Each structure stands twice: as structure tokens, then as C-alpha cells.
Amino acid sequence: MRSFFGIMVLISGLFSADATIDIVKSGQKTPKVEIGYVASGESLLAKKIYKILLGDLSVSGHFDPVDGSIYAQDTIDFGAYRAKKIDLVGIVRVIKENKILKVSLLFYDNNSSSLKINKTYQLTDSALYPFVAHKMAIDINSYIKAPTIAWMNRYVVYAQYTGSGQANIVLGDYTLTYNRTIVTGGLNIFPKWVDSTQKEIYFTKYLLRPTIIKYNIQTGSSEQIIASDGMAAVSDVSRDGQKILVTLAPKHQSDIYLYNVANKELTQLTKYSGIDVSGYFIDNERSMVFVSDRSGYANIYSKRLDIDAPAEQVVYHGRNNNSITAYGDYVAYSSRESDNEFGANTFNIYLISTKTDYIRRLTAIGNNQMPRFSKDGGSVMFLKHTSGQTALGVIRLDYNKSYLFPLNRASIQSFDW
């Protein structure tokens, strides 16, 4: 198993967060935390978990993590750690009892010479060990009362090309250490979570024509929602899960529709002779942003959820602004910034506000595509392509830090988290 830090690339390390952590507010440094594991019991699994945990604490932006590696026992000498200026120590141990893996975390605060967390996490499927590490990170983060990192424990769902006209739907964790294929057979693309519980997804399956399917990842049951001749895809879901924005092309040109889940009513929101795709709710779900070629190239527009409402251009720079995501009144989008006819082009991701002139570039090099906000809006996940690597990236917006997780030959068509 490769080291978590071997696959995690820190693009920039500038700390510029709002001072929301108590220890930062008081003018003190970010707490230094050492993480290691006990070399007894199921030590190989313990080693994997501690490495993921070490990475999680770094990605959080709330800690200065130190690799403690192997411990002979799970008790510590507080004085020795204070001498090394280590504020916190976390020790992972794994044992097996009656075929059940029990993962324990002992977490010490050296400044108060006390044990603060003593928790055991049961693991019935060893493949899910990354999520145990993520839960540990969330508990440690809660101890210092830092802003939530609960998004770490959410599934990422993605469509992965497997061959010509073939794509599977796969579940993973945000580091892509865990992966489980849940839908196979044919072309299955554009996965989107039905709601925040992450029990069901929408995705598009090519049957006789593109068809939106609702699929339960726990039971395997499925339901056909709507089909369209040219294109059918869910781009966004309302907070209560009762309304979805879908792109359909019943008359060859794609438009955006609002679908009411309860009564199955379909309302057309755009009616344009060109291409309108990828609608996302904004303005407390009274309006949407979307991608259109009304400018003669792909660009970002907004309009209220009414077919008669005018469409207004949102972005005024870039040669091709072709993929978007929205959270509240913020929009992240990918913009082409070069015009190389015969080679690779540069695409960077920008963050804007629909209420002000605020704009911020989030990436610097390579082909950066498909931004997706985290559930709390504090992070953006995206796909990054360079000449030597394809990776899934996570941008921590409040901390000016980005991390990359290589895809290892996996070709992702689209994803949601």
C-alpha cells in the first residue's frame, strides 16, 4: 500500500483562513499533532489507517501533523512530547475479535497531560478502513472545536469509462483509496446524489435512448425517471431533494428543465436554438446558473426559474467556460485560457459571486475541469490533467491549499460528492 503522503501532492501551502479555530484566534500556532500506530494485533491495517488519518489532518488545514510511525504501546510520556513541542498525540490500534475488526483511537493532549479521546470503531468490511480514518479525523477536529470536516466521511460517486461505449458507476472515498463498483453493463454516466443521505443516486443509462435512472445503492433497486432522444442528465438537486434540474434534448437541441419529484411534473426553463446545459440552483433556489453557447462559445449565464425570464451573462472573460458548480450564491467554473489548435490547452477553475464582482482563480497549471462544491461549500473537488498525470483534486477554499489524488489509469467521465 502506498503512503498516503506519497499520493497526496500539496500544491500550495499558504495559510490564509479566517481565524475560526480557538487556538488560532488567541494568536497561538496551529496545534502540532503526532499520529502513529501500535505494532501489535492487526498492525498492517493499523498502519494503513494511521497514514490516511495523518493525511486527513493535513487536508483539514487545522493541524500541523507529524508522522509518529510505530509505537510499542498506546501510553505516552507527556513530558517527552512537551519537550518536542508536540501538542497532541493520536495512537491507532487494530485487533480482531470474533471476526470483527475493532479499531481504537487513543488521543492525548500533552498540554493538559490527559487522555481526551478513547474510542473504538467497528469495521465489518476491511475495505472500508479509509472511512474509519476519516471518522477519527472528524472526532479529533471536533475536539479542538475547529470548523467541520464532516465532508471527509462522504462517498464520492463517479462514472468510470471501461471501454468503448462502456462506463461503470463507482463509489469511493475522497482520497480514492476505497472503490466499489455499483453499476455495470453498458454506458452509465452523470451520477448525482438524490439527497444528502447518500442512499440513492440519479444517473444516465443509454437504453434505447438516454434515460435517467434512480438507483438505491443499498438495495440495488432502480426506477426509470425520464428519457430523451438526444441527451438526459441530472445536473443539480434541491436541498430537500424534491426538485431536480435536468438537461434534455427532445428536439435535438438541449435545454434545461425543472422536474418535480413528487408529482413528476416537467417544466421547461430554457428555450434556445443553441445549447443550454448544466443548470445549478442559486439565489435560494429561485434562480439558476447554466452553460450556454449564446455568446458564440460556451459561457455562464443565469436566469430565474421561469421560461420567460431573461438570461443574463455572468462571466466576461475566458475563451470557453464549459463546466460549473454552485453553492449558495457562489459559482465555480472551468475556463479555457489558451488556444492551442494542435496541443493541450490550459483550463483553470475560478470562483465568483453572483451578488458581487468577486472573482478568484483556484488553479494555476494544467487542464482543470469539472469543479464540484462539497456539501458545506468549504471545498471544491475537480479533475486535473497534466502531461504526466490525471488526478482528483480537492481545494480547501479557506486555506489556499490544494491536494491531488492520482487516478491510476481510471478515466472519470463525471462525479458527485
Stockholm file with secondary structure:
# STOCKHOLM 1.0

chainA/1-417         MRSFFGIMVLISGLFSADATIDIVKSGQKTPKVEIGYVASGESLLAKKIYKILLGDLSVSGHFDPVDGSIYAQDTIDFGAYRAKKIDLVGIVRVIKENKILKVSLLFYDNNSSSLKINKTYQLTDSALYPFVAHKMAIDINSYIKAPTIAWMNRYVVYAQYTGSGQANIVLGDYTLTYNRTIVTGGLNIFPKWVDSTQKEIYFTKYLLRPTIIKYNIQTGSSEQIIASDGMAAVSDVSRDGQKILVTLAPKHQSDIYLYNVANKELTQLTKYSGIDVSGYFIDNERSMVFVSDRSGYANIYSKRLDIDAPAEQVVYHGRNNNSITAYGDYVAYSSRESDNEFGANTFNIYLISTKTDYIRRLTAIGNNQMPRFSKDGGSVMFLKHTSGQTALGVIRLDYNKSYLFPLNRASIQSFDW
#=GR chainA/1-417 SS CCCHHHHCEECCCCCCCCSCSHHHHTTCCCCEEEEEEEEEESHHHHHHHHHHHHHHHHHHTSCEEEEEEEESSSCCCHHHHHHTTCCEEEEEEEEEETTEEEEEEEEEETTTTEEEEEEEEEESSGGGHHHHHHHHHHHHHHHTTCSCCGGGGSCEEEEEEEETTEEEEEEECTTSCSEEEEECSSBEEEEEESSTTCSEEEEEEESSSEEEEEEETTTCCEEEEEECSSCEEEEEECTTSSEEEEEECTTSSCEEEEEETTTCCEEECCCCSSCEEEEEEETTTTEEEEEECTTSSCEEEEEESSTTSCCEECCCCCSCEEEEEEETTEEEEEEECCCCSSSCCCEEEEEEESSSSCEEECCCSSEEEEEEECTTSSEEEEEEECSSCEEEEEEETTTTEEEEEECTTCEEEEEEC
#=GC SS_cons         CCCHHHHCEECCCCCCCCSCSHHHHTTCCCCEEEEEEEEEESHHHHHHHHHHHHHHHHHHTSCEEEEEEEESSSCCCHHHHHHTTCCEEEEEEEEEETTEEEEEEEEEETTTTEEEEEEEEEESSGGGHHHHHHHHHHHHHHHTTCSCCGGGGSCEEEEEEEETTEEEEEEECTTSCSEEEEECSSBEEEEEESSTTCSEEEEEEESSSEEEEEEETTTCCEEEEEECSSCEEEEEECTTSSEEEEEECTTSSCEEEEEETTTCCEEECCCCSSCEEEEEEETTTTEEEEEECTTSSCEEEEEESSTTSCCEECCCCCSCEEEEEEETTEEEEEEECCCCSSSCCCEEEEEEESSSSCEEECCCSSEEEEEEECTTSSEEEEEEECSSCEEEEEEETTTTEEEEEECTTCEEEEEEC
//
